[in-house]
Amino acid sequence: MAKARSPDWNSIKTDYIQLNGEVKLKEFAEKHGVKYSTLRSRKNREKWDEEINIATKIKNDATKPKDVATEKKKKKIEKVENKIEAVEKLEEADLTEKQRLFCLYYIKSFNATMSAIKAGYAKNSAHVEGYRLLRNDKVKAEIKRLKGNMQQEIFIDAMDVLNKYIEIAFADITDYVSFGNTEIVVDKDEEGKPITRKINYVDLKDSDYIDGTILTEVSQGKDGVKVKLADKMKALEKLELYFDLLPDKFKRQIQEEKLEIEKAKVFGAEEGDEDQEGIDSFIEATKLSEEEAKALFKDDDNEDIQEEKED
């Protein structure tokens, strides 16, 4: 009598893995002519399911670069399509060629006079033309639309800049330093009693717990610690240029922050303010120079963002 042929366990295992283990084990055992209990024991002992997981991971890793490349290509195509759509909308706008150019230059610099000159208006009348264009309803609508496109990275990516302005504008100085007045012993009188005097102090917080990107300078000089913080009012002014892009909560905060700064100026000017000396000292220590402010707020083309001054 012929000896029964042994099951080809390698073939059975391969079939199981190729099916991702998605089988009814009893039916799978009958298919290959083996005992259910033997199949179950062998599957568990040789850890077939773990091999399925490894094979799946390898397959996913192999296709991932392709998926990433496809996604990047898709985004690039969408970006180009968005640019084309933006240009088409600009051309469809009921504006003259000079007005269209003015809109494009203005959202880059926010300087109406320079934008008018670059758009082709005469230099000697550019200031008046720029002022007039900003009050033209169609021009205003187009500028607003182009500002919205900034969020989609069609013309320039302004969101990183806006986020940094927001961080600066709403920063709390006490997150970085503590300051005020304190009394120190400077000598002793004839009776041995301490002689004290008031001094101003500025104590820095640990650098591990603060956002150092908002501090422009920290140094130790002969007169003590010197700290320079990015200008809050300047940041608030920049945010107002993009006011229509900001969430409502930030719009309210901008107004509140500006009001607080103005109140602080008035409060600091009152007589009898015992903290005035400390406040003045701190403001002096944290004030940016004109050159430093310009360097801080340069745009992507290394041109200073100029503010329009109205007559």
Stockholm file with secondary structure:
# STOCKHOLM 1.0

chainA/1-311         MAKARSPDWNSIKTDYIQLNGEVKLKEFAEKHGVKYSTLRSRKNREKWDEEINIATKIKNDATKPKDVATEKKKKKIEKVENKIEAVEKLEEADLTEKQRLFCLYYIKSFNATMSAIKAGYAKNSAHVEGYRLLRNDKVKAEIKRLKGNMQQEIFIDAMDVLNKYIEIAFADITDYVSFGNTEIVVDKDEEGKPITRKINYVDLKDSDYIDGTILTEVSQGKDGVKVKLADKMKALEKLELYFDLLPDKFKRQIQEEKLEIEKAKVFGAEEGDEDQEGIDSFIEATKLSEEEAKALFKDDDNEDIQEEKED
#=GR chainA/1-311 SS CCCCCCCCHHHHHHHHHHTTTCSCHHHHHHHHTCCHHHHHHHHHHTTHHHHHHHHHHHHHHHHHHHHHHHHHHHHHHHHHHHHHHHHHHHHHSSCCHHHHHHHHHHHHHCCHHHHHHHTTCCGGGHHHHHHHHTTCHHHHHHHHHHHHHHTTTSSCCCHHHHHHHHHHHTCCGGGTEEEEEEEEEEEECTTSCEEEEEEEEEEECCGGGSCGGGEEEEEEETTEEEEEECCHHHHHHHHHHTGGGSCHHHHHHHHHHHHHHHHHHHHHHSTTCTTHHHHHHHHHHHCCCHHHHHHHTBCTTSCBCCCCCCC
#=GC SS_cons         CCCCCCCCHHHHHHHHHHTTTCSCHHHHHHHHTCCHHHHHHHHHHTTHHHHHHHHHHHHHHHHHHHHHHHHHHHHHHHHHHHHHHHHHHHHHSSCCHHHHHHHHHHHHHCCHHHHHHHTTCCGGGHHHHHHHHTTCHHHHHHHHHHHHHHTTTSSCCCHHHHHHHHHHHTCCGGGTEEEEEEEEEEEECTTSCEEEEEEEEEEECCGGGSCGGGEEEEEEETTEEEEEECCHHHHHHHHHHTGGGSCHHHHHHHHHHHHHHHHHHHHHHSTTCTTHHHHHHHHHHHCCCHHHHHHHTBCTTSCBCCCCCCC
//
